[in-house]
Structure formats: C-alpha cells, structure tokens
Amino acid sequence: MIPGSLALAFKYPLLQPYIQAGAFDYNYGANFASGGTTASNDTSRNPIYLLNQVAEFVRFKQSATSQKNQFACHPFKQFLPRDDSYGEGLYTFEIGGNDVLNAILLKNQTAAQVVTQVIPDAMMNILATIKILTSNGAKKFLFFNTPNAGCSTIAMTVLASIPGLQKDDMGCIVFINELDQAYNKALNDTIASARLLYPGRTFSIFNYYAANLEILTNPSLYGFNPALTKRACCGAPGFGTLNFNPLVTCGNPGSNKCANPEEYVNWDGVHFTDAFYRQIASWALSGKFTDNPVNYTSLCKLDFRNFAKSSTYNSVYPQSCRVTFT
C-alpha cells in the first residue's frame, strides 16, 4: 500500500504488479508485493518470501531489458522501464511484520524463538537482497521498519484471551510490541552493515513504529477519530469488540464496511486505511521519522493538498498497453 501512496504523491500511476497478466505500464516502476510475505524463509501463509521476490525482480529486469532491445516498435518501448531507472529508482521495502505475527499466531513459536531464529533469518535475507540489488544497479533504498503490531486489531482480538497478558496504557499487547522493537533494532544494525559494505549507496530507514505511535497517541491531529483507532472499518462482529472476526473477514458474506473510512486507522483488522497510508507516505517523503532522510517533498516540489483524495481506474491507468513478460 505504501509504494502506491508514494507513486500517487508524485502524480504517477499506481505501480503495476510485476506478475499481473496483461500488465501494461512499467515506466514508473513495478510492485513486487505479495500478501502475507516475510523477510525470513517463512512459507506458512505465502510461498513467496523476500528472496523469491528479489529473484523475480532480477528475472523481470532481464526480461524487460531483452524485450526492449528486441522491439523498437511504438508504443511498446515506452511502457518498459527506462534504461537508467534501475540505477536511479528508489527501492522501497515494507516487510517484517508478518515474520513476527506469523510466528506467534500461526506457528505457535515463543518470543525467544522469534528473537533467536526468526529475526536473524530475516536480517540475513535482507542483507542478501541488498547484495543482489546493488549488483543490479540499485543505489537508493528506503526501508520501513515494523509498526507496533501489538496495537493492531488482529493481535488485540486474537490474543486477548491469553491469561495474564500484559497490556500497556493504550491496551496494546506488550510482548508483541517488544518483538517488533527487537526486529527494528536488528534492522538498524543490518542497514548499518550495508552502509559499510556498499559505500556510495543511500540507505534510509523510516521509523514506522514511531510514526504509528504518533498517530495512535494524537489521532485528532491527523484527522482520525480517537474512538476508532483500534477498530476495523471493514470486518464482522462476534469475536471481541473491534469489528474483527477471523472467521468472517472483510469482503466475505456477513462482513460490514464503515461509512467513514477516512476516520479509521485500521481497515480490515490487518491492514491500515488509505488515509493512514497517505499520512505515512507524506512523512516518509518529507524525511520525517527517518534515519538518513531525503526530503523528496522539497526536492521534487510535491503538493499534498489533494493527495490521492479520489481517483478512477482510467485516471490511474491511462493509455493501456498490454505487455506480457516471459
């Protein structure tokens, strides 16, 4: 979701999924996101984890370069990445939250196992990913660390019945937030190593944890309803009080959708709302909450006054041109 918000901030089309059949416009980049993916080699929810994603990027680059060299016809070439885009583009990563939640909610691993096994495996894969991408020309990296998932609707609902569960003043689950903090510290250390290994590249880390906490602490400042910060906009009753039911998730029969999603932080119990992502994107682009910040808002003269308030399919995907990569 965040890469899409970043693209819209530049008034670019939403980044096309690299694997979408008949996708047609990679001139502004490509999206390699996959639901439920992890930085570690965890396939409990999705077989496509980080190293698979970066392998697909390499395949994508090779295929796009090959086809661009073979076909000079218009308009085919104009919908492929420019030759300099692999070196000049911004590579964004929002990954890690599923590593922690999958381990606890799906695999029944202990907190100690997350710290000693899951997080080190994730960091090893992140460093391997950086190595592969730099060898393919990447120079600019923006990593988002993990937000405080102990304050997420799914965690606060599914784990609420655990006896003696420690919660903080906001009702968030303490041990989940502590695991996120452990992941984020490890990410800081990993990126510090990358900066030494790959001088001349730019590595930035957006503090998603701190940004999320700011919104939860001061929701009214950013247009959110203080009474709705933990409640899912789209979900179903019957399992706790936050409109999240793991047996009747958003979009399925029996689920409901709120009429005012702009006032909500959480969309479906797991993901945030568009309004939340827009706020995060605007902070990231202006360098707030960021280690080694780059102020793209100033450099590129971005205007957020009407930032992604509404869009249609035609406005987001103009001049469709079907391209298939093999």
N, C-alpha and C positions, 0 to 999 in steps of 0.2 A: 504493500500500500504506500509506503513512504516514497519509493522511487517514482511512483505515479504522481504523487503530490509534488515532488521535485521537478518532474517534467512539466507539469501544468504551471508551476511557478515561472518557468521560462517561456510560457505560452507555446510549448511543444505538445505534440500529440502524446497520449499515454504510450509508454514503451510497450512494444508488441512482444508477446510471449515468443520465445525463440522456437518453441516446438509446436506452435499453433498451425494447423493445417491451412494452407492458403494464406498465411500471413503475408503482408504486402509492403510494409514500410519499416525498414531498419535504419533509416537515415539519421535518426536521433538516438539510436541505441537499441538495446534488446533487454528483455526481462527474463532472467533465469530462475525466478522464484518458483517454489513448489510447496504446496500446502503441507505443513507438518514436518518440513525438512529440518535436519540437525547439522551442527558442525562436526559432531563425532559420528562414528560409523553406526549410528542407531537407525535400524530399519523397522522399528515397532509400529510406526504409523505410515511411513513412506520409504520406499526403497531408494529414493533419490536423496542422498545426503550431499554435503558440501563438495567432496572430491568428485562425485559424479557430476555435479553442476559445473565445476570448473573444467572437467573433461568435455562436457557439452559445449562450453564456451570455445575451447580450442577447436573442436570439430566445426562449430559454427563459423569461426574465423577462417578456417581453411576452406570450407565450402563457399563462403561468401567471396573470398579472395579469388578462388578458382573460377567461379561463375562470372565474376566481374571482369576477369581477364578474357573470358571466352566470348562474352556477349557485349557488343558495343551498341546494340540497338536501343533506341529511346522508346519507351520510358524506363526500361528495365534497370539500367545502371543507377538512375537517380534514387532508387529506393533501397539501395545497398549502402552499407556504411562507407563513409569517405575513407580514403587511404590513410589519412592522418588521425582518424578517430580512435584507433586502438592505443595510440600513444598520448593523445590529448584528452581523451574522455575521462570522466570521473567514475571510478568503480566503487559502488556502494554496497555495503553488507549490513543486513539486519538479521542476525542469526545467533542462536544460543539459548533463547528462552525455552524452546522445545526440548533441548537437551535436559534441562533441569526438570521441567514438568513431566516429560515422558518417563524419566527415571523414577519419579515419585508416584505419579498417578497410574502409569501403565505397567511399569516393570517391578514395582514394589522394592526398589532399591533404597538403601538407607542414605541419610545425609552424608555419612562418612564415605560411602561408595561414590557418591556424586563428586565429592571433593578429591578423592584419591584416584578415581578411574575415569569418570565421565569428562570432567573438566580438562584434565591433562590430555586426553584423547582429542578433545575439541581443539585445544590450542595447537597440538601437533598438526592437525589438518589445516588450521588457519595459516600456520607458517608455511606448510607445503603449498597451499593455494597461492599465497603471495609469491612464492618462488616461481610457480608456473606462470602466473600472470605477468610478473616482471620480465620473464623470458619471452613473453609475447608482446612486450612493448608498454605495459601498463606503468604509469608514473604517478597517478593521483588516486589515493584511496581514502574513503570515508567509511569508517566503521561505526555502527550504532551498538552500544553495549545493551545489556538486557534491562528492561524496565522492572519495577518491583512487582513480580508476579504474585507475591503474597497478598497483594491488594486487588488481584484480578477476580472477576466474578466467578470464574470456574473454580479457582482454588478456594475461595471463601465459601463456596457452596459445597463442593465435593468433600473437602477436608473438615468441614465444620463439626462433624460428629465425633472426631477423634478426642478421646478423653484427655483432659489436661492440656489441650492445645493452647500454646501461648500466643496471644494476640497483642498488638500494640494499641495506642490510643485511638487509631482510626479503624480498628477492627481487623487490620491486616494480619496475615499469618507470619509470625516472626521467622520461623526456620526456613521458609521458602525465600523470604527476602534476604536472609543471611546467605543462602546458597547463590542467589543472584549476585550479591556483593562479592562472593568468592570468585564467581565466574568473571565478573568485571575487573577484579584485581588481576586475575590471570591474563585477561585480555590486554590490560595496560602493560604488563610485563612482556607479553608476546610482541606487541607492537613496538615496544622499546627495543627489543632484539631485532625486529625487522628494520628499524631505522638505522641500526648499526650495520646490518648485513647488506642493505640496499641504499646507500647514500645517493642523494640526488632525486629520490622519490619523496613525495609528500604523503605522510600518513596522519590522518586526523581521526579522533575518536569523539563522537557525540555522546554525552552522558545522558542517555535515555532514562536511566534510573532517577537522576536528579530532576530532569525535566518533567517526568511523570509525577514525581512527588510534588513539584511546584504546582502542577495543575490540580492535584488532589487536595493540596493544602489551601490553595486560593482559587477555587473553580470560578467564582463570580468574576474575577479579573479577566477571564478569558472566554466569557460567555456561556459557561456551563452552570447548570442548576446544582447547587450544593447538595440537594436531597437525592440527586440521581447519579452521583459519581461512581457508585459501585453496582448499580442496577443495569441489566442488559436491556437495550432498546428492543431488540428482536429476540424472542425466546418463548418460554412457556412456564406457567406456574406448576406447582405440585412437588417442588423439590427445593425447599428453602424459601427465602423471601426476596430473592434478587432477580426473579423472572428468568432463571436459567434452570433448565431441566435436561440433564444429559440424555434422557430417553426421548425427548421431543425438542430437538434443536431447531434453530432458526431456519425457516423455509419449509419445514415439514408440516404435514397436517396436524392441527392443534396448536401451532405456534402463533404468536401475535407480533405485531410491529407497532412501535410507538409512533405518535403523530408528530413528535418534535425531536427528531434525532440530533438536531444542532445543539440541544441542551444536554445531551448524554456524552459521557466519556467512553462507555463500553457499548459496542454494537450487538454482539451475539454471545456474550459470555467469555469469548476467547480473544476476539479482535476488537480494536478500538473503532470509533466512528470516524467518518470523513472529517468532521470538524476538529477532532483531536489530532488526526494526522496532518491536517493543514497547519495547525499550531506548531507541531513538532518540525515540520518541513521549514516553516518560516524561521524558527530558531536556528535550525541546522544551517540554513543558507546564509544567515547573518553572522554565524560564528559563535552564537551564544551556547553555553553549556558544552563547549567544545575544547578539547585539548589539541593544540596546534591548529587554531581556527583559520579558516579562509572566509572572508566576508564577500560571498558571491553576490549578496544583495547590493552592496555598494559597487563592486567591480562591474557587475552586469546591469546595474540600474534597474533592479527588479521592483515591480509595483504590486503590492499585496492588497490593494484596496478592494479589488473584486476577485480575489484569489479563488479560482475554482468554485465559485458560488453555484454555477449551473453550467451544464454542457449537454450537448446532444451527440448521438453517435456520429452524425455527419460532420459536426464541428471538431470532434476528436479524431476521427479517421477520414480526413478529406482525400479525395482523388485516389480511391482504392486501386491498387495494382497487385494482382495475385502473383506471389513468388513462392516457389516450393524448393526447399533445400534438400539435397540427398546426401 
